[in-house]
Amino acid sequence: MKATLCPVPATSRIAQALPQCDFADCYQLDDWWPEQSALETYLHVIVRTPRWMNALMALRNQAVRLVGLKHLGKLAGRVGSKPASAYQLGDRVGIFSLQHVQANEVILFDDDKHLRVQLSLYKHRVQGRPVISISTVVHTHNGLGRFYMAIVGPVHGFIVPRMLAQVAHA
């Protein structure tokens, strides 16, 4: 299953965060769990995070510590036994906090001194086929955020589709 780069869906709530953003991308793929909510699907995705992705997160956490940024932990840190229905707005879900929850879209975020990241998993149909669109929108706060994204942005476009493809096969 291949994740395809696409525009952020205009009908998604995350699209409202696009004005003045410094980085945005979106990958679309078949919805493996069309009967589940967006949050349930997100939880399925992050608990299947490949080990190599968590190793990259550990490397990122060590590197950014040197400039005083947050240690985020693993993508699925402390996720697994809690059902989607138990999460409330503001709760941590892995490395992000829950910002918005609807049956068809979940938006999570993290805000640090250098940037604000928002991530959306949006369930919708394209040509009658159930798909998910996973969008990332970043607003930088300062020069450190712009420097960080100059490094992370290109890497993000390489890593995310590979991670999603591996999750789909898990």
Buried (B, 14 or more C-beta within 10 A) or exposed (E): EEBEEBEBBEEBBBBEBBEEBBBBBBBBBBBBBEEBBBBBBBBBBBBBBBEEBBEBBBEBBEEBEEEEBBEBBBBBBEBEEEEBEEBEEEEBBBBBBBBBBEEBBBBBBBEBEBBBBBBBBBBBEEEEEBBBBBBBBBBBBEEBBBEBBEEBBEEBBEBBBEBBBBBBEE
